[in-house]
Amino acid sequence: MKGGDHAAAHVEILPVLGIGELRQGDDLAAAIAAHAPPLQDGDVLVVTSKVVSKTEGRMVVLNTADPDAREAARQQAIEAETVRVVAQRDELRIVETRHGLVLAAAGVDVSNVARNELALLPLDPDASAHLLRQSIRELLNVEVGVVISDSMGRPWRAGITDTAIGVAGITALTDPRGRTDVYGNVLAVTQVAVADELAAAGDLVKGKLGGIPVAIVRGLAQDGKLNDDGLGSRALIRGSEEDLFRLGTAEAMAVGREDVGWATDIAPPLHADAVRVITELTTSHDVEAAVRQGFLGFLAARPDAMWRSCAPGHLTASALVIDPARRLVLLSLHPRAGMWVQLGGHCEPGDHTMLDAAAREAREESGIGSLSFDPAPLGLDVHPITCSLGVPTRHFDVRFLAVAPAGVEPVRSPESLDLQWFSWDALPSGTSPELPRLVEVARMRLGR
């Protein structure tokens, strides 16, 4: 709803009663169609993420209800779902997931599930919302919006509220900047997270204890149509360049001391992971072996080798993203180099592993939140560059292979001049010199 206002004259919130317990393989759309009041074009379905996780099989089921075993499994699940730790106080961890969401315990939940179960967030909530919307259209011939919601806390505010983690058929973030209010003031910074407001509204009738997983919000549409920019929930994720609170206070201070070498000569955990990954990398000829030794020598000399503040050079992480059919590669037109390159960038505080760094960069630069990665790097490369330091330096790049899920369209980030799929048999002119070799290694690994 670019340039518009999101306010509606009248809104109704209706619970969908009687759905009951759903499990993996059950048809969520059919259950909604069977139990919902007659749906209308322009209705918005607010669906709790847990029922989506249950029907999609995103559950951890233990063979015991022992509380200690369940807690151990929960901690393991949190680790697996975490890209970086934002803040930690005793057992409470605020983390970023591979979706780009920042929330407690990576969204791993033990409420409203059996005593031997854990619920994980859906793999791709936007895709789940899109599929549910499409299924409702096929079953009932109505056009609805879908918001998949999950409970989150907020900085500086007590209590939780439901927010949107998956969106389809409706604009998640309206942008009235540039318009004038009734007093003649030009709105300069106002953006409204309408999808979050819908999620919170739905929770007023769904609640946490009544077993009601779906609500209908009615009245937001104009002439039976919802505004839809097609971006899903991506617009709600604040990028790292705009995030003023990327770490908790204690974590930021610790990272700062590590970054400049104060108070300790011990390298950060990411440094140790880089040494491990590069040491284990299999090389096929002498040149690759020499490059590997160069990486290890640089790491041995510089405990700060992971950070861009290391002016002589620093490690970076990148990902060659392949389409599901294994025929196309996703390339970005780099604004400084002026070349088509794979997705990637600098390591950041909070990256625990080189794979985490590559996954975060690939997600931020492609808008795809559920890439599948090979944990073993494709290879290594050292190249001179003038990066964000503003002075000549070197990037020691660790390169991974990722496969995109079916049906997901990439979205260019502000860090790129262009973002396109190319056949790996017909790479564009102006690619980085080492890219054809990287593609060839990927093809051999994939058996293509």
N, C-alpha and C positions, 0 to 999 in steps of 0.2 A: 504494500500500500504506500508506495513512494509518494511523498508529498501530501498524503491524505491524513484523515483522522480516523482512529479506530473505534470511536464511541458508537454505540448502538442505542436506539430509542428504547428498546425493551429486550431483556434477556431472560430466558428460562433455563433452569438447570434440572434435569430429570435423571433419576437413577435407573439403571437397567437391572431389574430384579430377576432372580431365579436362575442365573447362569450356572451356579454351583461350581464344583471342583473340576478343573480341566487339567489334562496331562499331555505328555508329548504325543503328537499325532492328532490330537483333537482339533476340530475345525472351529477356530475362534469366531470367524465371520458368520458361520452358520448358527453358532450359539447366540451371537448378538442379534442376528436376523430373527431368530425364533422367539426371543424374550423382550426385545426392545419395543417400546411404543412405536407406532407407525413413523418411520423416519421420513424426513422431508429434505428436499434439495437445500443445501446450505447449512444443515445441521453439522455440528462438530462432535465427533466421538472422542471422549477423553478416556484412555485405556491405561490402566496401571501396568507398569513394565513387568511386574511379576507374572501376570497371566500370560503375557507374551513369552517370557522366559520359560514358563512351564510348557506351553504348547510347542515351543521350538527346541525343547530339550536342553536348555541352558541351566541345568540343575546338577549339583553334585550330590550323589546319593551314597551314603555310607552304609556299611553292613552292621552298624552299631548305633545306638542312641546315647552312648557314653558322652557326657558333656566335655570331658578333656579331649577325647578324640575328635569331637565336632569342632572344638576351638582350634585344635592343631590344623584340621582341614581348612578352617576358615582363614587362618593366617597364611597357609600355602596358597589358597585361592586369591587372597589380596595381593600377595607377591606376584602371582602370575598375571593379574589384571592391571598391575601398576606400571606406568611409564616413568614417573618420577614422584618422589615424595616432596610435597609442598611444605608440610609442617608435621611435627610429631610431638606429642606430649604423653609420656608413659606409653600406654597401649593404644591410644588414639592416634590414627594416622589420617591426615588429609592428603590425598594423592591425586595425580592426574592419570586417567585411564587412556587406553589407546583410542578411545572415541574423542579425546580432547576434553572430557568432562573432569572438573575438579570437585571432589566430594569425599566424604568420609568412607574409609574402608573399601575404596574402589567400587562401591555399589554392591558389594557382597552382603547378602541379607539373610538373616535367620528368622525373620518374622513371617507369619502367615504361610509357613511351610512345615512339613513334618519334622519331628525332633531329630531325625537322622538325615536331614537335607539342608543344602545351602542353595540359594538362588543367585545366579550371576546375571548381569545385565545382558540384554540381547546383543548379538554380535554387531548388527547394523540396524539401529532403531529406525532410521529413516527408511531403509528398505522394508522393514517390517510394517511401518505405517503405510507405505505405498501399496504393499501387497494387500493389506487389510482393506484399504480404500477401494482398490480394484475389485476385490472379492465382494464387497458390499454392493458395488455397482452392478456386478453380474447377477447377484442374488435378488436384489430389490429394485434395480433400475433407478437408483437415486445417487446424486453426487454429494458426498459428504467430505468434510475435512477430518483428519485423524491426528490426534496428539497422543503420543505415548509419554506417560508421566512417571516421575520417580521423586521420592522425597529427598530434599537437600537442606542443609543449614545455610546460613548467610553470614558473611563477616559483619561483626558489630551488632548482630541481632540474635536474641535467644529464640529457641524453637525452630521447627522445621516447617517447610511449605513444599507443596508439590510443584515441580518445574518440568518443562518439556525436554525430553532427550531424543524424541523422534517426532517428525512432523511431515505430513503430506496433505496436499490440497488446500493449504492456507499459508499466507505470509506470516512467518514467525516473528519478524522484527519490523515494525512500521517506522517510517522515517519522515516526520513532518518538519525537519530542519529547513529553514528558509521561509517558512510560512509565518504569518503574523497572528498573534493572539488578539483577544478582544480589547486589550489595552494598547495595541499597536507595537508590542515588542516582537522582534523577529526571533524565532526559536533558533538557537545556535547549536545546542548539544543534545536536545531531546530526541531520544529514540525509545520506543515502547516495545517491550518484550511481550507481545500479545499472546504468543503460544504459552508462555509461563503463566500469564494471567488466566488463560483458559484451563491450564492444568490445575492451578490452585482453586479455581471455581468448581471444577469437577470434583475435587476432593471434599468439598462441602457436603456433597451427598454420598460420595463413596465411603469416606471415613477410613479408619484403619482396623476396625474390629468387626465390621458387619459382613465381610465377605462379598462386597459389591465391587467388582473390578472395572465396571464401565459406567460412564455417565454421558448424557447428551447435553450439550450447550446449544441452545436455539435462540436465534434472533440476531446473530452477528452478520448474517449475509444480507446483501442488498439485491432485491429482486431475485432471490433464490440462488445467488452466486457469491462465492467467497473469493476475496482477493488472494491470489496465489502467485508468488514470484518464482516458484519452482526450486527454491534453494533448500527446502527442508529445514532442518535445525541448524545448519552450518552457520547461519548469520548470528546465532546466539553465542557462539564460541569466540571469546576474546583472544586474539592472537598474542603471541609473546611480546611483540613490539609495542603493544598497547597496555600490557598488564603491569600495573604499578605495584602489585602485591604478589609477585611470582613465587615468593618464598615466605615462610614465617620468619619472624624477627631473628630467632636463635639460629635458624638454618641459614639465613642470609649472612649473618655475621660469621658463621663457621665457614661457609663457602668463600666469603671474601678473604678470610685469613688463609685458607688453602690456596686461593688464586694468586695471592701475592707472596706466599711463602712465609707469612708471619707465624710465629709460635710453633711451627712444626716443619720438619723436612720430609714428612711422610706423604707420599703421593696419594691422591684421592682414589676411592674404589674404582672409578672409571679407568684410571691409569692402569691398575692391576688387570682389569678385564681386557684392556687393549693389548697388554703384554701377552696374556693368555691366548687371546684369539689369534694374534699375529704369529705367535710361536707355533700354534697348532695348524696353521695354514699350510696346506700341501702345495709345493711348487713343482712345476713341470720342467723348468730349465734354469740355467745358471743365472740369467738376468733376473728372473723372478726371485731367486734365492738371494741375490745381492740386494735387491730392493727390500726384501723382508729383513735382512740384517741391518740395512740402513734405518728402517723403522725402529727396530729394537735398540740400536745404538742411540738414536735420538731420544727414545723413551728413557733409557738408562741415564742419560745425561740431564734430562729435564723433567723433574717431578711436575712441572706446570705445563707439560706438553699438550694437555687436553684443552687448554683455554686459549682463546683468540688473543689474550693479552701477552702471550709468549711471542714476542716480535720476530725472532729468527724463523719461526714456523710453528705450526700446531696441527694436531690431528683433526680431521673432519670425517663425517660419515655420509655416505650416499647410498641410493637404492636405484637399481635398474628395474622399473616397474613394467611387467609384461601383462598383456590382456589375457582373459581366461582361455581363449582359443590358442594361445602361444604363437601368435603371428605378428603382433604389434608391440611396439615399445612406446612408453610415454616419456616425452622429452620436453624440457623447459628451455626457453630462449633466455640465456643469462644476460642481465642488463649490463654488467661490467665487461664480461668477456666477449659479448656479442656472438656467442656460439650456442648451438643446441647441445644440451648436456643432460645427464640423468639428474634426478632430484636429489638434493642433499644440502648440507651446510655445516655450520659449526656445532660443536658439542656445547651443551648448556648445563649449568648447575642443576642437579636433580637427575640427569641421565646416569643410570646405574651401569649400563653396558653400552658397547658400541652399537649393538643391535637396537637398543632403546633409542639412541640418538638418530640412527638411520630411519627408524620407524616414525619418530616424531617429525623429522624433517619431511619425509615422504607424505605423511598425512597433512601437514601444514601446507605444502606446496601443491598437493593434488586435490585436497578436499575429500579424499577417500579415507574413511575411518576404519576399514576392516581389511587391510592388506595381509596376505599370507607370506611370511618370510622364511627363506632358507637360513638357518642360524649360522651356517658356514659362509664366510665372505667369498665373493667371486674373485677378488684380487685386491691389489694395492697399487697406488699411483702417487708420485710426488710431482707437483707442478708449481712453478712460480706464479704468483698472483699478487695484485694489490687489492686486498679485501677491505673489510670495514675498519681496519686499523688506519687506513689511509697511507700506509707505507708498504714498500715491496716486502713480501714475505713468501713463505711456502706453505702449501697445503699437503699434508700427509693424509691422503684419502683412503679410508677403508670402505670397500664397496660390496654391497649386498644385493641379493636377488629377491624380488617380491612379485607376487601374482595378484592382480586385482580381482575382486568378486564380479560375478556376472551382473549386468544391468545397472551398474553404477557409472555415472558420468562425472569425469573430473572437472574441477573448478579451478581456474587460474588464481594464484595468490598475487598480492601486490608486489611480491619479490621477483616476479617473472614478467618478461615482456610478452610472452606467448606460451601456450601449453597445448600440445597436440600429440595424437597418436600417429606413429609412422610404422609402415611395414619394415620389419628388420631386414628385408631383402632390398629395401629402397630408402636408405637413410637420407635425410635432407642434406643439401650442400651447407657448408658452414658448421659441421659438427666438430666437437673437440677431437683432436688427433687420435686420442686413445679410445674413443667410443666404439669404433668398429671392432676392435679386439675384445672389448668388454662384452659386446653383443655376441660375438662368436663364442666366448667362454660360456655365456648364459645358454646359448643354443646347445652346446655340447652337454652341459649339465642337465638340461631338460630333455636330452635325446632327440633334438630336432635338427 
